[in-house]
Amino acid sequence: MIVNALIERYRCSEALASFAVGDELLSETNYLRFGSGDICYGQSSLRTSGTFPRNGLCDLSGNVDNNGTLPKLPFDPCQMVDHLRMERYAGSDYESRRGVLSSNVFQKAYYSLRPLLDVPVRKHLQRWCFRDWEKLAFPAWPVDRTVECILERLLLLSMKSRGIDRIPFIWFWPEGFESCVMVTHDVETKAGADFTPQVLDMDDSVGIKSSFQVIPEKQYPVSAAFLNEIRARGFELNVHDLRHDGNLFDERESFLCRAQSINRYLREYGAQGFRAGRMYRNADWIGALDILYDMSVPSVAHLEPQRGGCCTVFPYYIGGILELPLTTTQDYSLFHILGSYSTELWLKQISLITESHGLVSVIIHPDHIIEKRAREAYKALLRQLILMRDEKNAWVTLPREVNRWWRARSQMKLVQRGGTCYIEGAGSERARVAYASFEGDQVVYTIANKEEVCVPRYGDEERSRVKVNEQRTRRHRP
């Protein structure tokens, strides 16, 4: 079996992504563990009693067979990663914990009355609906990187079974950036649209360009002048739902009809990306949209009306569409559900994401930062993002640039000739060779300088020793 997600993450050879699956997988799909901490979801060859995540879930890592030519796993890693990214577990007994706001009856009633409800009324109602969010054991709050942990653990197994102590791969971000940041603004009301020029000024004042998601119908007038100001100042423009009424994914036929209208607006706006209203989503339907990337799936959705989460802080593909997951808490949730105007939660999430070299994805609504203390919280967040850019080598960029890079990287190849590593493919001049090695059960990443010679080492035997000029190292415990 070739684990394509491993190749997608590391751009490594198929040989390193080859595994065998052991005994026949049982038909039951359960919650499991692959390692001491991370909860997974899928089928295995072991009898388990894994219901909704609690203590005592079966740990699959003790049943890996490393004695053959390929590591033999008691589960299908492709299925497990897919179940997490596509939120397949949300159809299991997790359904009963999705929250009141996830029910169709409540959605229709709430969104029909929402225009009549003031923010204080809405936030108290939503706090009641989300009252159990802290009890959710899965995905992990405040950041879930289970997919990365699974893939890192698989890489470790592959390296150890083959007697390899270091492998080269294509680093995750261009120019050796250690992580990535993108700021997005969903414009939901006329008040938000009127306040958008001030948000443009705030972002411009610190040298950050962001993307604005615009609702095409019914919420507010969308004039050519409004759209042109966003584009002319170097910001990005995307489509945000169709009417933002909470009904986009209610029924398949209705969705396909609305998708035609959304596609028309995508062409009219010259937009490449999309985000669904209130982060409602259906990954199996999203292919009907003529988009290059989507931004509708949270990594952890404890505070979203549709709970779940894709359990990753990296981009991933849904068919031909690149998903750029939301990896930080929305401003509305922070201000009105958690009742906080501190940046502490955001900073904690950013720290965890950047430690993993992932994508820091931020949503700030112009509608919700008109009030002074909310606006000050956003300005404080902007200052932190600038520090990340200037002091921690973070790539602060637009969603379309993340999409462009990730697609280019997916076509690049790492080639070794005469002890030297080369990256081939369009855009490879921006790419960097990196190394994955291990110390015990920790993955160690080292980004090479651009001209660095790569010499893989196999067990105790070394080929063509060279001096390695390491740029930086990070350790991860998978």
Secondary structure, DSSP 8 states (H G I E B T S, - for coil): -B-HHHHHHH---TGGGB-EE-S---S--EEEESSSS-EEEE-BSS-----SS-TT--BGGGG-B-SSSS-EESB-HHHHHHHHHTTGGGGTGGGGGS-GGGSHHHHHHHHHHGGGS-HHHHHHHHHHHTTTGGG--SS-SS---HHHHHHHHHHHHHHHHTTBSEEEEE-SSGGG-SEEEEEEEEE-SHHHHHHHHHHHHHHHHTT---EEEE--SSSS---HHHHHHHHHTT-EEEEE-SS-SS-TTS-HHHHHHHHHHHHHHHHHHT--EEE-GGG---TTTGGGS--SEE---BS--TTSSS------SS-EEETTEEE--B-S--HHIIIIIS----SHHHHHHHHHHHHTT-EEEEE--GGGS-SHHHHHHHHHHHHHHHHHHHHS-EEE--HHHHHHHHHHHHH-EEEEETTEEEEESTTGGG--EEEEEEETTEEEEEEE-TT-----EETTEESS-----EEEEEEE--
